[in-house]
Amino acid sequence: QYGYMWWLNTGHAFHKNASEDTFVAVGAGGNCVVIDPEKDLVVVTRWCEDVAGVVDLAAQAVGSN
């Protein structure tokens, strides 16, 4: 699930509603950059306690259009 300094969403391990092509840069304190090329989605969080929840909501919203 980890490669080239990025976390991968293989098997939807990180974000259940984001595509498997999603990759994630994770920092301390909930700082995170999530890129889902399939859904044309980029989510950036800062000091977030529920990054997965934010990404899942955004992926659901984009996927519902």
N, CA, C and O atoms as a Tinker XYZ file with bonds, in Angstrom:
   260  protein
     1  N      0.807000   -1.196000    0.000000    73     2
     2  CA     0.000000    0.000000    0.000000    64     1     3
     3  C      0.851000    1.262000    0.000000    63     2     4     5
     4  O      0.306000    2.364000   -0.053000    81     3
     5  N      2.158000    1.132000    0.057000    73     3     6
     6  CA     3.023000    2.302000    0.143000    64     5     7
     7  C      4.052000    2.223000   -0.968000    63     6     8     9
     8  O      4.726000    1.204000   -1.122000    81     7
     9  N      4.178000    3.282000   -1.736000    73     7    10
    10  CA     5.163000    3.277000   -2.804000    64     9    11
    11  C      5.515000    4.677000   -3.250000    63    10    12    13
    12  O      4.642000    5.535000   -3.378000    81    11
    13  N      6.805000    4.910000   -3.488000    73    11    14
    14  CA     7.288000    6.196000   -3.983000    64    13    15
    15  C      6.868000    7.355000   -3.077000    63    14    16    17
    16  O      6.550000    8.441000   -3.561000    81    15
    17  N      6.868000    7.122000   -1.757000    73    15    18
    18  CA     6.529000    8.145000   -0.765000    64    17    19
    19  C      5.045000    8.516000   -0.767000    63    18    20    21
    20  O      4.678000    9.553000   -0.216000    81    19
    21  N      4.205000    7.713000   -1.359000    73    19    22
    22  CA     2.761000    7.934000   -1.407000    64    21    23
    23  C      2.064000    6.691000   -0.885000    63    22    24    25
    24  O      2.556000    5.577000   -1.067000    81    23
    25  N      0.924000    6.873000   -0.237000    73    23    26
    26  CA     0.068000    5.752000    0.153000    64    25    27
    27  C     -0.895000    5.493000   -0.986000    63    26    28    29
    28  O     -1.430000    6.428000   -1.583000    81    27
    29  N     -1.115000    4.231000   -1.285000    73    27    30
    30  CA    -1.987000    3.823000   -2.381000    64    29    31
    31  C     -3.303000    3.284000   -1.823000    63    30    32    33
    32  O     -3.346000    2.762000   -0.709000    81    31
    33  N     -4.362000    3.412000   -2.597000    73    31    34
    34  CA    -5.681000    2.961000   -2.154000    64    33    35
    35  C     -6.013000    1.566000   -2.689000    63    34    36    37
    36  O     -7.172000    1.264000   -2.973000    81    35
    37  N     -5.013000    0.737000   -2.821000    73    35    38
    38  CA    -5.193000   -0.622000   -3.319000    64    37    39
    39  C     -6.181000   -1.374000   -2.429000    63    38    40    41
    40  O     -6.030000   -1.405000   -1.208000    81    39
    41  N     -7.180000   -1.971000   -3.045000    73    39    42
    42  CA    -8.192000   -2.700000   -2.284000    64    41    43
    43  C     -9.055000   -1.786000   -1.432000    63    42    44    45
    44  O     -9.707000   -2.236000   -0.489000    81    43
    45  N     -9.057000   -0.499000   -1.766000    73    43    46
    46  CA    -9.813000    0.518000   -1.016000    64    45    47
    47  C     -9.400000    0.533000    0.459000    63    46    48    49
    48  O    -10.234000    0.731000    1.342000    81    47
    49  N     -8.121000    0.324000    0.713000    73    47    50
    50  CA    -7.605000    0.240000    2.078000    64    49    51
    51  C     -7.739000    1.542000    2.853000    63    50    52    53
    52  O     -7.936000    1.522000    4.068000    81    51
    53  N     -7.634000    2.678000    2.160000    73    51    54
    54  CA    -7.695000    3.967000    2.858000    64    53    55
    55  C     -9.063000    4.622000    2.755000    63    54    56    57
    56  O     -9.594000    5.126000    3.745000    81    55
    57  N     -9.626000    4.614000    1.570000    73    55    58
    58  CA   -10.881000    5.337000    1.344000    64    57    59
    59  C    -11.818000    4.456000    0.525000    63    58    60    61
    60  O    -11.552000    4.162000   -0.641000    81    59
    61  N    -12.910000    4.042000    1.146000    73    59    62
    62  CA   -13.812000    3.072000    0.515000    64    61    63
    63  C    -14.546000    3.626000   -0.700000    63    62    64    65
    64  O    -14.871000    2.864000   -1.610000    81    63
    65  N    -14.814000    4.924000   -0.744000    73    63    66
    66  CA   -15.566000    5.492000   -1.862000    64    65    67
    67  C    -14.687000    6.109000   -2.944000    63    66    68    69
    68  O    -15.185000    6.495000   -4.001000    81    67
    69  N    -13.394000    6.204000   -2.691000    73    67    70
    70  CA   -12.469000    6.704000   -3.702000    64    69    71
    71  C    -12.028000    5.526000   -4.578000    63    70    72    73
    72  O    -12.085000    4.374000   -4.148000    81    71
    73  N    -11.597000    5.815000   -5.786000    73    71    74
    74  CA   -11.181000    4.737000   -6.692000    64    73    75
    75  C     -9.882000    4.103000   -6.205000    63    74    76    77
    76  O     -9.164000    4.683000   -5.390000    81    75
    77  N     -9.591000    2.919000   -6.709000    73    75    78
    78  CA    -8.353000    2.227000   -6.336000    64    77    79
    79  C     -7.121000    2.935000   -6.888000    63    78    80    81
    80  O     -6.010000    2.674000   -6.427000    81    79
    81  N     -7.291000    3.819000   -7.860000    73    79    82
    82  CA    -6.177000    4.586000   -8.418000    64    81    83
    83  C     -5.767000    5.748000   -7.521000    63    82    84    85
    84  O     -4.780000    6.425000   -7.807000    81    83
    85  N     -6.496000    5.986000   -6.454000    73    83    86
    86  CA    -6.228000    7.096000   -5.550000    64    85    87
    87  C     -4.888000    6.917000   -4.859000    63    86    88    89
    88  O     -4.515000    5.808000   -4.476000    81    87
    89  N     -4.161000    8.033000   -4.704000    73    87    90
    90  CA    -2.930000    8.011000   -3.931000    64    89    91
    91  C     -2.944000    9.184000   -2.960000    63    90    92    93
    92  O     -3.593000   10.202000   -3.200000    81    91
    93  N     -2.205000    9.019000   -1.842000    73    91    94
    94  CA    -2.343000    9.919000   -0.700000    64    93    95
    95  C     -0.974000   10.268000   -0.120000    63    94    96    97
    96  O     -0.128000    9.394000    0.068000    81    95
    97  N     -0.766000   11.553000    0.161000    73    95    98
    98  CA     0.396000   12.004000    0.931000    64    97    99
    99  C     -0.122000   12.359000    2.319000    63    98   100   101
   100  O     -1.049000   13.159000    2.449000    81    99
   101  N      0.467000   11.773000    3.351000    73    99   102
   102  CA    -0.020000   11.949000    4.713000    64   101   103
   103  C      1.059000   12.618000    5.560000    63   102   104   105
   104  O      2.217000   12.200000    5.563000    81   103
   105  N      0.656000   13.659000    6.275000    73   103   106
   106  CA     1.563000   14.341000    7.194000    64   105   107
   107  C      1.018000   14.298000    8.608000    63   106   108   109
   108  O     -0.032000   13.708000    8.866000    81   107
   109  N      1.730000   14.919000    9.504000    73   107   110
   110  CA     1.334000   14.938000   10.917000    64   109   111
   111  C      0.094000   15.799000   11.117000    63   110   112   113
   112  O     -0.123000   16.771000   10.394000    81   111
   113  N     -0.707000   15.436000   12.096000    73   111   114
   114  CA    -1.823000   16.270000   12.509000    64   113   115
   115  C     -2.999000   16.315000   11.558000    63   114   116   117
   116  O     -3.758000   17.284000   11.574000    81   115
   117  N     -3.172000   15.307000   10.739000    73   115   118
   118  CA    -4.308000   15.301000    9.825000    64   117   119
   119  C     -4.074000   16.070000    8.548000    63   118   120   121
   120  O     -5.012000   16.305000    7.786000    81   119
   121  N     -2.826000   16.471000    8.296000    73   119   122
   122  CA    -2.486000   17.114000    7.027000    64   121   123
   123  C     -2.392000   16.032000    5.963000    63   122   124   125
   124  O     -1.657000   15.057000    6.116000    81   123
   125  N     -3.140000   16.212000    4.890000    73   123   126
   126  CA    -3.248000   15.138000    3.908000    64   125   127
   127  C     -3.583000   15.711000    2.532000    63   126   128   129
   128  O     -4.342000   16.672000    2.412000    81   127
   129  N     -3.005000   15.103000    1.499000    73   127   130
   130  CA    -3.355000   15.420000    0.118000    64   129   131
   131  C     -3.805000   14.108000   -0.511000    63   130   132   133
   132  O     -3.052000   13.135000   -0.544000    81   131
   133  N     -5.036000   14.088000   -1.009000    73   131   134
   134  CA    -5.614000   12.894000   -1.609000    64   133   135
   135  C     -5.936000   13.210000   -3.063000    63   134   136   137
   136  O     -6.614000   14.196000   -3.355000    81   135
   137  N     -5.447000   12.371000   -3.976000    73   135   138
   138  CA    -5.672000   12.578000   -5.403000    64   137   139
   139  C     -6.340000   11.342000   -5.977000    63   138   140   141
   140  O     -5.799000   10.238000   -5.916000    81   139
   141  N     -7.528000   11.547000   -6.538000    73   139   142
   142  CA    -8.290000   10.471000   -7.180000    64   141   143
   143  C     -8.429000   10.833000   -8.655000    63   142   144   145
   144  O     -9.360000   11.547000   -9.028000    81   143
   145  N     -7.508000   10.348000   -9.507000    73   143   146
   146  CA    -7.528000   10.732000  -10.921000    64   145   147
   147  C     -8.782000   10.257000  -11.658000    63   146   148   149
   148  O     -9.238000   10.915000  -12.592000    81   147
   149  N     -9.332000    9.130000  -11.246000    73   147   150
   150  CA   -10.517000    8.592000  -11.916000    64   149   151
   151  C    -11.724000    9.516000  -11.749000    63   150   152   153
   152  O    -12.533000    9.672000  -12.663000    81   151
   153  N    -11.828000   10.122000  -10.569000    73   151   154
   154  CA   -12.964000   11.012000  -10.288000    64   153   155
   155  C    -12.606000   12.486000  -10.491000    63   154   156   157
   156  O    -13.423000   13.367000  -10.227000    81   155
   157  N    -11.371000   12.753000  -10.964000    73   155   158
   158  CA   -10.899000   14.125000  -11.161000    64   157   159
   159  C    -11.056000   14.921000   -9.871000    63   158   160   161
   160  O    -11.607000   16.022000   -9.863000    81   159
   161  N    -10.554000   14.333000   -8.771000    73   159   162
   162  CA   -10.779000   14.869000   -7.436000    64   161   163
   163  C     -9.458000   15.037000   -6.696000    63   162   164   165
   164  O     -8.618000   14.137000   -6.678000    81   163
   165  N     -9.292000   16.211000   -6.084000    73   163   166
   166  CA    -8.169000   16.469000   -5.184000    64   165   167
   167  C     -8.751000   17.004000   -3.881000    63   166   168   169
   168  O     -9.526000   17.960000   -3.889000    81   167
   169  N     -8.377000   16.388000   -2.766000    73   167   170
   170  CA    -8.838000   16.835000   -1.451000    64   169   171
   171  C     -7.598000   17.120000   -0.605000    63   170   172   173
   172  O     -6.701000   16.284000   -0.497000    81   171
   173  N     -7.561000   18.302000   -0.013000    73   171   174
   174  CA    -6.462000   18.688000    0.876000    64   173   175
   175  C     -7.067000   18.999000    2.239000    63   174   176   177
   176  O     -7.993000   19.803000    2.347000    81   175
   177  N     -6.539000   18.363000    3.273000    73   175   178
   178  CA    -7.020000   18.635000    4.628000    64   177   179
   179  C     -5.861000   19.132000    5.478000    63   178   180   181
   180  O     -4.693000   18.844000    5.217000    81   179
   181  N     -6.227000   19.884000    6.496000    73   179   182
   182  CA    -5.234000   20.389000    7.435000    64   181   183
   183  C     -5.824000   20.313000    8.830000    63   182   184   185
   184  O     -6.901000   20.852000    9.085000    81   183
   185  N     -5.128000   19.652000    9.722000    73   183   186
   186  CA    -5.563000   19.463000   11.102000    64   185   187
   187  C     -6.975000   18.877000   11.152000    63   186   188   189
   188  O     -7.853000   19.385000   11.848000    81   187
   189  N     -7.162000   17.821000   10.413000    73   187   190
   190  CA    -8.455000   17.153000   10.307000    64   189   191
   191  C     -8.407000   15.844000   11.094000    63   190   192   193
   192  O     -7.472000   15.059000   10.940000    81   191
   193  N     -9.397000   15.613000   11.922000    73   191   194
   194  CA    -9.440000   14.385000   12.720000    64   193   195
   195  C    -10.022000   13.201000   11.953000    63   194   196   197
   196  O     -9.793000   12.053000   12.332000    81   195
   197  N    -10.773000   13.463000   10.879000    73   195   198
   198  CA   -11.418000   12.390000   10.123000    64   197   199
   199  C    -11.175000   12.573000    8.624000    63   198   200   201
   200  O    -12.105000   12.848000    7.865000    81   199
   201  N     -9.925000   12.420000    8.210000    73   199   202
   202  CA    -9.572000   12.585000    6.802000    64   201   203
   203  C    -10.343000   11.597000    5.940000    63   202   204   205
   204  O    -10.875000   11.973000    4.895000    81   203
   205  N    -10.410000   10.353000    6.358000    73   203   206
   206  CA   -11.121000    9.338000    5.571000    64   205   207
   207  C    -12.579000    9.727000    5.381000    63   206   208   209
   208  O    -13.128000    9.549000    4.293000    81   207
   209  N    -13.208000   10.251000    6.414000    73   207   210
   210  CA   -14.605000   10.675000    6.315000    64   209   211
   211  C    -14.785000   11.816000    5.329000    63   210   212   213
   212  O    -15.735000   11.812000    4.547000    81   211
   213  N    -13.884000   12.796000    5.354000    73   211   214
   214  CA   -13.948000   13.924000    4.421000    64   213   215
   215  C    -13.761000   13.440000    2.985000    63   214   216   217
   216  O    -14.504000   13.843000    2.089000    81   215
   217  N    -12.777000   12.583000    2.769000    73   215   218
   218  CA   -12.523000   12.070000    1.421000    64   217   219
   219  C    -13.696000   11.228000    0.939000    63   218   220   221
   220  O    -14.113000   11.345000   -0.213000    81   219
   221  N    -14.226000   10.390000    1.803000    73   219   222
   222  CA   -15.375000    9.569000    1.401000    64   221   223
   223  C    -16.581000   10.428000    1.019000    63   222   224   225
   224  O    -17.254000   10.141000    0.029000    81   223
   225  N    -16.857000   11.473000    1.790000    73   223   226
   226  CA   -17.966000   12.372000    1.449000    64   225   227
   227  C    -17.740000   13.073000    0.117000    63   226   228   229
   228  O    -18.659000   13.177000   -0.695000    81   227
   229  N    -16.523000   13.554000   -0.110000    73   227   230
   230  CA   -16.220000   14.229000   -1.382000    64   229   231
   231  C    -16.315000   13.253000   -2.556000    63   230   232   233
   232  O    -16.850000   13.601000   -3.609000    81   231
   233  N    -15.804000   12.047000   -2.381000    73   231   234
   234  CA   -15.855000   11.044000   -3.457000    64   233   235
   235  C    -17.293000   10.643000   -3.749000    63   234   236   237
   236  O    -17.657000   10.453000   -4.909000    81   235
   237  N    -18.110000   10.513000   -2.718000    73   235   238
   238  CA   -19.526000   10.194000   -2.931000    64   237   239
   239  C    -20.217000   11.320000   -3.685000    63   238   240   241
   240  O    -20.997000   11.066000   -4.603000    81   239
   241  N    -19.941000   12.554000   -3.309000    73   239   242
   242  CA   -20.578000   13.714000   -3.963000    64   241   243
   243  C    -20.189000   13.796000   -5.437000    63   242   244   245
   244  O    -21.039000   14.060000   -6.287000    81   243
   245  N    -18.925000   13.575000   -5.744000    73   243   246
   246  CA   -18.482000   13.631000   -7.131000    64   245   247
   247  C    -19.032000   12.444000   -7.917000    63   246   248   249
   248  O    -19.406000   12.577000   -9.082000    81   247
   249  N    -19.075000   11.285000   -7.266000    73   247   250
   250  CA   -19.551000   10.086000   -7.941000    64   249   251
   251  C    -21.042000   10.091000   -8.201000    63   250   252   253
   252  O    -21.520000    9.339000   -9.050000    81   251
   253  N    -21.788000   10.920000   -7.489000    73   251   254
   254  CA   -23.243000   10.930000   -7.648000    64   253   255
   255  C    -23.708000   11.794000   -8.807000    63   254   256   257
   256  O    -24.887000   11.767000   -9.163000    81   255
   257  N    -22.801000   12.562000   -9.403000    73   255   258
   258  CA   -23.190000   13.438000  -10.522000    64   257   259
   259  C    -23.283000   12.687000  -11.819000    63   258   260
   260  O    -23.598000   13.276000  -12.853000    81   259
